[in-house]
Structures are given as C-alpha cells and as structure tokens.
Amino acid sequence: MLSLKATLSFVALLPFALLVAGQTNLSDIPASTLYQITDFGTNPNNVAMYVYKPAQVAANPPLLVAMHYCTGTAEAYYSGSKFAELSETYGYLVLYPSSPHSGTCWDVSSNETLAHNGGSDSLGIASAALFAIEYWGVDASRVFAVGTSSGAMMTSVLAGAYPDIFSAGVVDSGVADACFWLPDEPEDSWNAQCAEGELILTGEEWAQRVYNAYPGYTGARPKMQVWHGTADTTVYPQNFYESIKQWTTVFGYPTTPISNVSESYLPSGYSNSTYGPMFQAILAQGVGHTVPLFEQQYLEFMGIA
C-alpha cells in the first residue's frame, strides 16, 4: 500500500472531478482524475459509481472494479491504493463503486445480491461493468474484480453471480461466496457466524452456493486469488480455509496445493499455495484485518501486467 506521503503526493497531481458524467463516450471523461458517472444501467440500490481513466488508455482496455471495505468509500479506496496509479502504466480503466448503505458495508447477504440479475448492490456493479464494455470499448474477456474486507466479500459474490462478466477476482480478507447469506434479514446484514469462522461446510456444499447464484450456467468460472491473515479477529482466518474448499471444488482441484512457496515479493511469513492455474491462496502469518494490498501482484495474477 502507498505510504501516506506517497499517496498525498500522487493525489495532489490528480484533482478530483466528482461530477455527474452522463456521457457514454470514453473521450468525454477527463483523464487522470476520479469521475462520477450515472445512468449506467439497472442500479436498484443507487450504488454510486466512479471511473478512473488513465492518460493513455490501452486499445480495448481491461477493466478493474475495485471495491472498498466497511466504513470506506470509492474516494478512500482510490486514494489509499495503487490501482489508479498503475493504470497509468498499463492503460486499464478502473471503476470504484461506493456503497449506499449506512456504515458502507456491501450487501453480500440478501437473496437478491447473491443471484444473477437478482438485484441489490451486485446488480448495480455488474451493470456498470456491462456499460463499460458496451460504450467504452472494454475487452469483455478482461473484466476483473478486487476488494478488501466487505469489498472482498462482494468480489466473491460477483464471481459467483456474474461469471459471465468477470474473468478473475482477488479477495483480500473476505469470505467464501454466499457465506454471509441471511435470507430472512435486511440487506447488508452482518453474519457473525460466517465472520467468526463458525460456518463450516463441505467443499460440495460451498460449491453448490456458487452454482445456486447462476443456475444453469455452464461457462468458464473466474480465476480466483484469496489473501488472509492468521491474526484476523474481524473476519476470522477459518474463512480462508472455507474459501479454499469452495473454489478447489468448483475448479475440480485437489485440496492439497501443487506448490506452497513464498515468492520474493512476499514478506516473511507469507506463503502462496497454488492449487491449479485458476486458484491461489496466500496466507499471511501474524497479519490481522486486513492484509496490505499487493496491487502489482494482483495485476500479474489477472494478466493485466
């Protein structure tokens, strides 16, 4: 993650333009600034949406949807991460959704948000991604999701409900898809059983929650990478292992990794377990909530960098 000094220096060069866009053409959106768009499609909960366009946009650019944590905002995730800065190097576009809920957690618990075209927050985010594909020339095969904490949970939800849109997801200190499911509670409800690592299912049961999100879907599933700290007392580390059960089952991988190493870019105590070409799980010893961002490595995993 950027230091405070580096973040402030970078932000100072890129003034905010928190205006209503309303345009459909990418050329109408100012470069190198955070810019709010509206009228981007079905958006039941009025999720606020911001876009960052680098000075030099790649031909048929990739799209990264970057989702904030509880108490966060699109602006906070923009200024506290390197996703916009790195887009100036790689030419991709970034969408920063902003939660409409009190406390700014994402709805990852309702029937609506967990279902393909079901409604709620996930549909608003999916609509913005489809808008970018249709009007901005985004490569439909290179649409990615990343998030921290509640944003990581939404990344898992989007991977389950919209595998036809998202090609890969990076989950930082989140949970398995539909772990927060509380069908009889209001949207954006906190599921303590899940968060505290007490929801223990088999791989087949977790995989079924993914399949239930989009019944009948037979296409490719998003490539997934999950990160978690062993000292996380907000979203307990058992969720890391439940996510492994879910995605190894979905991909048909064995539950034993084919490699378990600490790459040179990882700090001491981090280990990267690779289960197959579509799934990796990084465990950070002694790290709490949340694991620091490794944006360059996320981009490399997705195939952007």
BELCOR-V691515 format. One record per residue. N is the residue number from 1. RES is the residue in three letters. OMEGA is omega in whole degrees, -180 to 180 (NA if undefined). Layout:
# BELCOR-V691515
((N/RES/OMEGA) (N/RES/OMEGA))
This chain:
# BELCOR-V691515
((1/MET/178) (2/LEU/170) (3/SER/179) (4/LEU/-180) (5/LYS/-180) (6/ALA/179) (7/THR/-179) (8/LEU/179) (9/SER/-180) (10/PHE/-178) (11/VAL/-179) (12/ALA/-180) (13/LEU/-173) (14/LEU/-176) (15/PRO/178) (16/PHE/173) (17/ALA/-175) (18/LEU/-177) (19/LEU/175) (20/VAL/-176) (21/ALA/179) (22/GLY/179) (23/GLN/174) (24/THR/-177) (25/ASN/179) (26/LEU/-179) (27/SER/-180) (28/ASP/-177) (29/ILE/-179) (30/PRO/-178) (31/ALA/170) (32/SER/176) (33/THR/177) (34/LEU/-169) (35/TYR/-178) (36/GLN/176) (37/ILE/175) (38/THR/175) (39/ASP/-178) (40/PHE/178) (41/GLY/-177) (42/THR/-173) (43/ASN/-171) (44/PRO/-176) (45/ASN/-179) (46/ASN/172) (47/VAL/176) (48/ALA/-174) (49/MET/-180) (50/TYR/179) (51/VAL/171) (52/TYR/178) (53/LYS/180) (54/PRO/-180) (55/ALA/178) (56/GLN/-180) (57/VAL/178) (58/ALA/173) (59/ALA/-176) (60/ASN/-170) (61/PRO/167) (62/PRO/176) (63/LEU/176) (64/LEU/175) (65/VAL/-173) (66/ALA/-170) (67/MET/-172) (68/HIS/179) (69/TYR/172) (70/CYS/-175) (71/THR/-179) (72/GLY/178) (73/THR/174) (74/ALA/-178) (75/GLU/-180) (76/ALA/-180) (77/TYR/175) (78/TYR/-174) (79/SER/-177) (80/GLY/-180) (81/SER/-178) (82/LYS/-174) (83/PHE/179) (84/ALA/180) (85/GLU/-178) (86/LEU/177) (87/SER/177) (88/GLU/177) (89/THR/-170) (90/TYR/172) (91/GLY/179) (92/TYR/175) (93/LEU/178) (94/VAL/169) (95/LEU/176) (96/TYR/174) (97/PRO/177) (98/SER/-174) (99/SER/178) (100/PRO/-171) (101/HIS/173) (102/SER/-175) (103/GLY/175) (104/THR/165) (105/CYS/176) (106/TRP/173) (107/ASP/176) (108/VAL/-173) (109/SER/-173) (110/SER/174) (111/ASN/-175) (112/GLU/-176) (113/THR/-176) (114/LEU/-175) (115/ALA/175) (116/HIS/-177) (117/ASN/-178) (118/GLY/179) (119/GLY/176) (120/SER/-172) (121/ASP/-174) (122/SER/180) (123/LEU/177) (124/GLY/180) (125/ILE/178) (126/ALA/179) (127/SER/179) (128/ALA/178) (129/ALA/178) (130/LEU/176) (131/PHE/-180) (132/ALA/178) (133/ILE/-174) (134/GLU/-170) (135/TYR/-174) (136/TRP/178) (137/GLY/178) (138/VAL/177) (139/ASP/-176) (140/ALA/180) (141/SER/-177) (142/ARG/177) (143/VAL/-170) (144/PHE/178) (145/ALA/176) (146/VAL/179) (147/GLY/180) (148/THR/177) (149/SER/179) (150/SER/175) (151/GLY/175) (152/ALA/176) (153/MET/177) (154/MET/175) (155/THR/177) (156/SER/179) (157/VAL/-180) (158/LEU/178) (159/ALA/180) (160/GLY/-173) (161/ALA/-175) (162/TYR/177) (163/PRO/177) (164/ASP/179) (165/ILE/-171) (166/PHE/-177) (167/SER/179) (168/ALA/177) (169/GLY/175) (170/VAL/-173) (171/VAL/-179) (172/ASP/176) (173/SER/-179) (174/GLY/-178) (175/VAL/175) (176/ALA/176) (177/ASP/177) (178/ALA/174) (179/CYS/-178) (180/PHE/-175) (181/TRP/177) (182/LEU/-170) (183/PRO/-177) (184/ASP/-180) (185/GLU/178) (186/PRO/174) (187/GLU/176) (188/ASP/178) (189/SER/179) (190/TRP/179) (191/ASN/-176) (192/ALA/179) (193/GLN/178) (194/CYS/-175) (195/ALA/-177) (196/GLU/173) (197/GLY/-178) (198/GLU/176) (199/LEU/-175) (200/ILE/179) (201/LEU/173) (202/THR/176) (203/GLY/179) (204/GLU/179) (205/GLU/177) (206/TRP/180) (207/ALA/180) (208/GLN/176) (209/ARG/174) (210/VAL/-178) (211/TYR/-180) (212/ASN/-178) (213/ALA/-179) (214/TYR/-177) (215/PRO/177) (216/GLY/180) (217/TYR/-178) (218/THR/-178) (219/GLY/-179) (220/ALA/176) (221/ARG/-180) (222/PRO/169) (223/LYS/-173) (224/MET/174) (225/GLN/-180) (226/VAL/179) (227/TRP/177) (228/HIS/177) (229/GLY/-178) (230/THR/-178) (231/ALA/-179) (232/ASP/179) (233/THR/173) (234/THR/171) (235/VAL/-168) (236/TYR/-175) (237/PRO/175) (238/GLN/179) (239/ASN/175) (240/PHE/-178) (241/TYR/176) (242/GLU/176) (243/SER/177) (244/ILE/177) (245/LYS/-176) (246/GLN/-171) (247/TRP/174) (248/THR/178) (249/THR/179) (250/VAL/-178) (251/PHE/-179) (252/GLY/-180) (253/TYR/172) (254/PRO/-179) (255/THR/174) (256/THR/-178) (257/PRO/177) (258/ILE/173) (259/SER/180) (260/ASN/-172) (261/VAL/172) (262/SER/-179) (263/GLU/-176) (264/SER/-178) (265/TYR/-177) (266/LEU/176) (267/PRO/176) (268/SER/179) (269/GLY/176) (270/TYR/175) (271/SER/-178) (272/ASN/178) (273/SER/178) (274/THR/-178) (275/TYR/-179) (276/GLY/-176) (277/PRO/-176) (278/MET/-175) (279/PHE/174) (280/GLN/179) (281/ALA/-176) (282/ILE/180) (283/LEU/-176) (284/ALA/-178) (285/GLN/175) (286/GLY/-178) (287/VAL/-179) (288/GLY/-178) (289/HIS/13) (290/THR/176) (291/VAL/177) (292/PRO/-178) (293/LEU/174) (294/PHE/-169) (295/GLU/-179) (296/GLN/-179) (297/GLN/176) (298/TYR/-178) (299/LEU/178) (300/GLU/178) (301/PHE/-179) (302/MET/-177) (303/GLY/176) (304/ILE/-177) (305/ALA/NA))
